[in-house]
């Protein structure tokens, strides 16, 4: 996972000194990579019953644990969920357990963790990314 943090306070300062040197403007950006290992096919964690559920839980936990702003101690999940709140809600998505358990509930994925009203299983805010839909419990997940 990669991110680019932009120092908006520095951009405001530079904006006051029109024409800005490109080198100084580049200093407003801080690119970084976030390393992580997630469960793949045939890997089931202790709290889950399938590789897909393990992947979903670990992805949410990782977003929760990664601090993207050391100064303000801002976790990645806070930024992600702030953006999730801005997502248009015109179409609900299928329950994350549709592929494995056949739950046909359609829902609006909220921030944090919640529960599918039909199958009563955990739903994570990161499920809105829909990465798990391409997850293969038994074969390769390389794409």
N, C-alpha and C positions, 0 to 999 in steps of 0.2 A: 504494500500500500504506500502511496506517495502523497505528499502534501506540499503546498506552497503557502507559507504564512506571509501576509503583507502588513507591514508596519504603517498603519493609517496615520498615526501621529506624525511620523517622519514625512509622509506624503504631503500632509497639510503644511509642514514647515517648508518643504521644497516648493510647494505651490506658490508660496509668497515671494519666492525668488525666481520669477520667470526668466528665462530659459534655463531649464535644468539640465545639468550635465548627465548624459546617459549612464555614466559610471555611478554617479550618486543615486540615480533613480533605481538602478539594479540593486543597490544596497538596501532598498526597502523590502526586497523579497528574500525569504529564507526557505529554500527547498530542503526537504528531508524525506527519508524513507523510513517506514515503520516495519520492522521485521517481525514476523510471527509464523508459527507453525499451527495449522489447524488439522483436526481429524479428517482423514480421507476415507476412501472406501474400505470397508471391513474393520474400521476403527470405531469402537463404541466406548464412550466414557462411562464411569460408574453410575452416574445419575440418569443416563439415557438408555433407550431400548434399541436405537438404530444409529447407524453412522450419520445419516442426514440430521437427525435430532441433535446428535453430539456436535456436528459442525455448526448448526444454528445457534446452539447455546454458547459454544466457544467464541463464535463471531461476536455475539452480543457482549459477552464478558470482556473480550479484547477491546471493543469500542469503549467499554466502561472503564477499563484499566489504563488505557493510553492517555497520557497527559500531553496535550499539544501546545500548551502555553505554560511553561515552567514558572513564569513570573506570577501569573494569576491562578496557577494550579487548575487550569481548565481542562477537563477530560474531553476526549473526542466525542463521546456520546452526547454531551451537552450541545455541541455545535451541530452534530448530525440531527438531533431531535428538534433543534430550533429550525433547521431547514425542512424537516419532515412536517412540521406544523404549517409550512407554506405550500406544501404539496396540494394540488387540486384534489378535491374529494368527490369528483363526479362519478367514479367507478370503483366499487369495492373489489378487493382481490380475494382469490380463493384461500381457504384455510391452508396453512402450511402442511397440514396432515392429509391433504387430498390425495397426493401421490402414494403415500404409504398406507394410510388407513381408510381412504375413501370418504373422508369428511367433506361434504359438499357445501358447507357454510361459506358464505361470502362475507367479508368483514372489512372494516376500515381499521388499519393497523395504527394504534395509538402510540404515544411515547411510552417508554418504560417497558415493563412486562405486564401482560394481561392474560386472559384465558379465553379460548374459543368458547362461545356460548353453547355450541352443539356438542363438541367432543370433550370439553372441559380440560384440554391440554394447554400447556404454556404457549404464548405467542410473544415474540420479542419485537421491539421496535425495528430492529435490523431486518426483520422478515419483509419489511416494505421494500427492501432492495431487491428481493426476489432471486437472490443468488442461489438459494437452496433448490429452486425449481429445476436447475440444470445438474444438480448433484446426483451422482450415481452411487448407490450403496455398495454395489458389488464390483463395478468395473472402474475404468480410468476416469478421472475427473480433469484431465488435462485438455484445455481448449484455448 
